[in-house]
């Protein structure tokens, strides 16, 4: 719920990525807990895949954010919506 509130409320792209990462980690905790409770390893294996996706998101997302900051000078979503041509 905290991650969803942050995604809806924040205007800064960097904070948006952080809150998406919080939501992915919450899903990992839930999958690991359910997997432990049911004594089945499939939830833990799926959690490892989510960790790999989160790592790829951070790598690509931070590269994109650095590029956008160099070009626009800001990471505010309202400033990025203005098209300059």
N, C-alpha and C positions, 0 to 999 in steps of 0.2 A: 504494500500500500504506500510506503514511503517513496519507493522508486516511481510508482505511477504518478503520485502527486508531484514529484519533482519534474517528471517529463512534461506534465501538463502545465506546470506553473513557470518553469524557468525559460528565460529568453537567451541565455548564453549557451552556445553550442558545446563548450567544454563541459559545463555542468550537465548538459543533456546526456553526453556520453557517460558521465559518471553515474547518473541515475539509471541509465540502461544497464550498466554493469552491475549495479545493486540489484536490479530485478533479475538478472541472469544468475547472480549468486544466491538469491533467495530461492530460485527454482532448483539450483544445485543442492541446497540444504534440504529442501523438501524431498527431492528424489532420493538423496542418500538416507534420509530418515525413514521413508517408506520402504526403501530397499532393505534396510536393516530390520525393520519391523516384520516384513514378510519373509525374511531370510532368502531373498532372491538378489542376485548380483546385477540384474539387467538395469536397475535404476542407477546403480553406481557407474556402470559402463556408459550409460546415457549421460550422466553428469560429466564424465571426462570429455565427451564430445561437445558439451556445452562450454566447457572450459576452453577447448580448442577454438570454438567459434568466437568466444569472448576475446581471446588473444588475437585472433585475426581482425576482429572489429577494432581493437585498440590500435593495432599497427596501421591499418588503413585509415581509420578515423583520425588519429593524431597527425598523420601525414597530410590528410585533407585539411585539417584545422590549421596547421602551420602554413599551408599554401594560401588558404583563405585569409589568414591574418596578414600575411605579407602583401597580398593584393588589395584588401579592403581596409586594413588597419583596425579592424574590430571583429569580434565574434558574436555580436548581438544579432539575433535573428531579424529584428526590424530593419537594421541597416543592410542586411544581406538581401532583403526582398526588393530593394531598389535596383533596377537594371540600369547599368551605365553603358552607353553605346557610342 
